[in-house]
Amino acid sequence: MNCYVCNMVVDHEDFCPVCGADVRAYRHIIRACDEAYNDGLRRAKMRDLSGAIESLNRALRFNKRHIDSRNLLGLVYYEFGEPVLAMREWVISKNFSPKNNRADLYLGKIAHGSGALKQLNTTVKKYNQAIEYCHQGNRDLAKIQLKKVITMNPRMVKARQLLALLHMQDGEWEQARRELHAAGKIDMSNPRTIEYMQEVKSVLNSDEKKKKKKKQQRNVTVDFREQSDAMVMPRQTLLETIDNMKGGIFNILIGGLIGLLVTVFLVVPTVRQNANSTAANALVSANEEAAGNASDIVALKAQIEDMSKRLEKYEGQADVKESYELLMRALSIMNSEEPEPGIAAAELDKVNKKLLDNEGKNTYDALVGIVDAAVADRYFSEGEEAFDKDDFATAIEDFRQVIKYDKTYGDGQAMFNLARSYQLSEDYKKAIKYFNKVIELFPDKRIAGQARYRLGQIPDEFKTEE
């Protein structure tokens, strides 16, 4: 142990042999810090991440410079799906101990990973947007965003918890159980996950009991026998059975014959008389109505002309019901287990926004933003893949689609990549055009400096022509 005043090594003495500082209380603090760190390490190995976070934070309260505790806490946060908190701990650790610190390794993997920082930033934005949708009451849109977050960061426990809570509010208990089960695999003793899971299990068990009870009620049979008493019917021969049935058969035949006679002689004449009377009355009414309608022909023509003019205003517009059905279909596609942004975008293109009410328009605008962002993400990924393969023609088409949906995508990264694709394709005029746009739209960003550097590589004769 080192003295907290002069940093000299102190073995078992109560006072520092160099500066004379009393180190008895400090020794207890260091011992408590080490115990908390060991407990956090044990809990982390058991995937009790919540308990590990609590123990490691306790260790850091005892000694904020305990590098092992801080680095391990960063790893636990990262495994918990909280890379921002993890990076915070590693940066603090690096500041306390700049040399030979494993925090450099952890930060380097994130910083130099393939789009890791960009993906991290996108994940945080989508999660915050999902919370905003929850405050607005748009649970379907919130679910879509949370599913994207989980796709990008499967270990983000709080995203799974929030998605499970939304499923619970909508009565989708089986989906909620699935999300909570996945969250439990990441952090086996998270209090919130356990609380939600208990609620889900209680509802599912209650539903299962109700189903069993209904099934038992359907399968109930009646037994007329009590204890050993039983009703014994005397046996009869076939002839005796027929003889006993003669009276019943004779009565049925007599009843049927009487009914037939009543129908022929009483019901049929009455029906005919009523039909003739009704037809005569209808003929008189029709004649009267025709005579009355003759005077209204001019008025009806005027109404027809007025309705025709109104219909012309709606020519080419979709029906209100159809627009809402298309909107709900697009929402369902994006809320499915495997969203298809392209198909959802095609459905939204058919929606007539003018026919929607205010709430429908808000939902439409929010869904268009989500779908456009998803389509832009897909084109950007495909463009980067084509660019890495030196397929610049395909990369140009993909990056053009990205800036079509969002010209500021990635703080200018998509537009810069488009300019680079043109540059490497030796289409210098278009390359200059898009490099200048990057500089114009993002003058204070790092990407503008990169665009200026790439402009300097283009031959001067193309610059003068431009």
Secondary structure, 3 states (H helix, E strand, C coil): CECCCCCCECCCCCECCCCCCECHHHHHHHHHHHHHHHHHHHHHHCCCHHHHHHHHHHHHHHCCCCHHHHHHHHHHHHHCCCHHHHHHHHHHHHHHCCCCCCHHHHHHHHHCCCCHHHHHHHHHHHHHHHHHHHHHCCHHHHHHHHHHHHHHCCCCHHHHHHHHHHHHHCCCHHHHHHHHHHHHHHCCCCHHHHHHHHHHHHHHHHHHHHHHHHHHHHCCCCCCCECCECCCCCCCCHHHHHHHHHHHHHHHHHHHHHHHHHHHHHHHHHHHHHHHHHHHHHHHHHHHHHHHHHHHHHHHHHHHHHHHHHHHHCCCCCCHHHHHHHHHHHHHHHCCCCCCHHHHHHHHHCCCHHHCCHHHHHHHHHHHHHHHHHHHHHHHHHHHHHHHCCCHHHHHHHHHHHHHHCCCHHHHHHHHHHHHHHHHCCCHHHHHHHHHHHHHHCCCCHHHHHHHHHHCCCCHHHHHHC
